[in-house]
Amino acid sequence: MSLSALALPFLRLMDPEQAHQATLLALKTGLGPCGKKDPEALGIDLLGMHFPNPLGIAAGFDKNGEVPDAMLKLGFGFAEVGTTTPRPQSGNPKPRIFRLQQDRAVINRLGFNNEGHEAMETRLKKRAGRGGIVGVNLGANKDTEDKAADYVTGIKRFEALASYFTVNVSSPNTPGLRGLQSRAELEDLLGRVLEARKGQTPVLLKIAPDLVYEEREDIAAVVLESGVDGLIVSNTTIARDGLVSGRHAAEAGGLSGAPLMDMATDVLADMRRLTKGTIPLIGVGGVSSGTDAYKKIRAGASLVQLYTALTFQGAELVTKIKRDLASDLKRDGYKRLEDAIGVDVGI
């Protein structure tokens, strides 16, 4: 049994936020496991980059850019750091993370707690030249009136350091943020963000799962018109449908983990149809197995991210997902990952 597997029961006894900090500390000291060589079928060229495998660590795990290289070493094909905001902020009052053990889910209302752009920039500059794909997830400070301006600030600050950007307008824990998904506000935001970009660093938009079909249509139209490079589908949900846990199920915040899988995948498939397969999609929400990752890919995702499942299954999950995903592709006669993208939606 690996060291990370041995540590998992002890981490579960801790407060979730303390357990997360302990995990980051262990990774920073080099205690994280090394991933195995990726199956060749899992490699994919996308967004002007080569991803050795399609599995990424989602934003929220490494808010301040402390351990992206440790996550790549663990076996992820890419890492996304953040969400980072221009100024440091403490986030919402504690407790603000709740495990729903029976549901294999987590509710969080962290509120973009992070050390700000300066701290993130310092860390990313130190790793410059190491290689590996590291995206930067951008957010807005809670008290910023012109929230689009905070995203523009992030683009300007990190363009030389980020492999790609994620414009996060879908967290449910910052008042007014999800309003940026409305058509007029989204047009303004993406226009300003893309205008601020000097080079060709890809810009992706991360959306919520709690969107009615008309809102999905509007987002797809804006995305296609704006020239944004891709979509991440999706963030956490404010819905609580089908939960079996009683103790924390009513807590406010965004729900992640297994209960989000079907909802997020449905939105993903819709965005594949609405964008006619013309832009890359990253599927996130509820992934806890190779089968889940494969469903996201068949629904239209070129890449897949996860986070919550690691808190329940540990670091070995990364290797297991990649192994099982390669097996699923082979079973269905696909020689390459890209051959399976979108096959369930016909696009």
Order of alpha helices (4+ residues) and beta strands (2+ residues): alpha-alpha-beta-beta-beta-alpha-beta-beta-beta-alpha-beta-alpha-beta-alpha-beta-alpha-beta-beta-alpha-beta-alpha-beta-alpha-alpha
